[in-house]
């Protein structure tokens, strides 16, 4: 049996494939023995190892500080160890970390670097380059800024004007900017800037980049910040202007003033309006908010009223209100009691009311002198009322005198049954 086994082993050495494989194994064993004995130590440098700066569980993390910048993000590590171990390593086996033990507040610090070889204790770290990095720590904040708009070189063709550019969408009128607190404190203006540099005939929209400036007008580097948007759409309005008269209007006019106005003066008689050319050409005047005759009296005869502007139209001047002064010379006031009523109620219902006292009427002195309480009557619409007692607003009129009006508002307590 032993002879048969020896014969089988001897035959293997006549097999070329076996002999080749066996020779490689023997060669590797000899190489390994020689390498270990003849060259036991070897050094090697690993480059571009990412530097880890961890703040979790440290005073830096507790303070809420973040890393703003670092002088280097990678390092080179020189290690030594057995040749066969060194040969089997790669960059993934090396880690480099920075110590944040010296960081106590926002500012710039030099952090020492250290390296370790993961998974093999037979390797020594000889050096880390750089040995230190300069790192800036600060608080990271987010602030909301109003977005200004600038259309560089925008001009209008003759006869038209360039109005103030604005963001095309109201939601883009503000922008969130995130960055180091010290960097955010430098920001004075945030502007959406579009390069137009041409004459325009019509209102046009452009893409605008976000530019950040300090108080001295110096442009800041956007790379120091994180912006909620990096560009917006802006609109450059091209408008036409026109000067038109102002119209004074009244409400609750007495009949005598239905076709003519009571005498008045205004501090502004004309205004210059701006708007799209097609709209401006159709406007001949601008009306003021109506003045209620019920509010006009001898003591209250001056009113600040606002212009009523059509959609898309605005004033070129900075005018919010116009002062209208009613000429009450030759007018008088009288106080009366009203016990006559003209109530509109559903058929079959009867309405009664108590006398309304201390009703003040205003008008030409010639009329006021002649009016008696018996000439006054109150009017109210009770068509929606059912049986019951109500307090309702009334209007006061004078028989045969259509040029007088009530001063203030009045109510009557009525019984419907």
BELUR-V987797 format. One record per backbone hydrogen bond with DSSP energy under -0.5 kcal/mol. NH is the residue of the N-H (numbers start at 1). CO is the residue of the C=O. Records with the same first field share a line. If there is no record, write none. Layout:
# BELUR-V987797
NH=CO, CO
This chain:
# BELUR-V987797
5=1
6=2
7=3
8=4
9=5
10=6
11=7
12=8
13=9, 10
14=11
15=12
16=14
19=15
20=16
21=17
22=18
23=19
24=20
25=21
26=22
27=23
28=24
29=25
30=26
31=27
32=28
33=29
34=30
35=31
36=32
37=33
38=34
39=35
42=81
44=79
46=77
47=45
49=75
50=48
51=73
52=50, 96
53=51
54=52
58=55
61=55
62=58
63=59
64=60, 61
65=60
66=138
68=66, 136
69=136
71=134
75=49
76=129
77=46
78=127
79=44, 77
80=124
81=42
83=39, 40
85=82
86=82
87=83
88=84, 85
89=85, 86
93=90
94=91
95=116
96=50
97=114
98=52
99=112
103=100
104=102
107=137
109=135
111=109, 133
113=131
114=97
116=95
118=93, 116
120=117
123=120
124=80
126=78, 124
127=78
129=76
133=111
135=109, 133
136=69
137=107, 135
138=66
141=139, 179
143=177
145=175
147=173
148=146, 190
150=192
152=150, 194
154=151
155=198
157=200
160=157
161=239
163=161, 237
166=235
168=233
172=169
173=170
175=145
177=143
178=226
179=141
180=224
181=139
184=180
185=181
186=183
187=184
188=213
189=213
190=146
191=211
192=148
193=191, 209
194=150
196=152, 194
197=152
198=153
200=155
204=236
206=234
208=232
209=193
210=230
211=191, 209
213=189
214=218
217=214
220=212
222=220
224=221
225=222
226=178
227=225
228=176
232=208
234=206
235=166
236=204
237=235
239=161, 237
240=275
242=273
244=242, 271
245=284
246=269
247=286
251=291
256=402
257=254
258=255
265=325
267=323
271=244
273=242, 271
274=314
275=240
279=276
280=276
281=277
282=279
283=280
284=282
286=245
287=308
288=247
289=306
291=249
292=290
293=251
295=292
296=293
297=295, 300
301=299
303=324
305=303, 322
308=287
309=307
313=310
314=274
316=272
317=272
319=317
320=318
322=305
324=303, 322
325=265, 323
326=301, 324
327=263
328=326
331=328
332=363
334=361
336=359
338=356
339=337
342=378
344=380
345=343
349=346
352=415
354=413
356=338
357=355
359=336
360=358
361=334
362=405
363=332
364=403
365=330
367=364
368=364
369=365
370=367
371=367
375=372
376=373
377=397
378=340
379=395
380=342
382=344, 380
385=382
388=416
390=414
392=390, 412
394=410
395=379
397=377
398=401
399=375
401=398
404=401
405=362
407=360
408=294, 406
410=394
412=392
414=390, 412
415=352
416=388
417=350
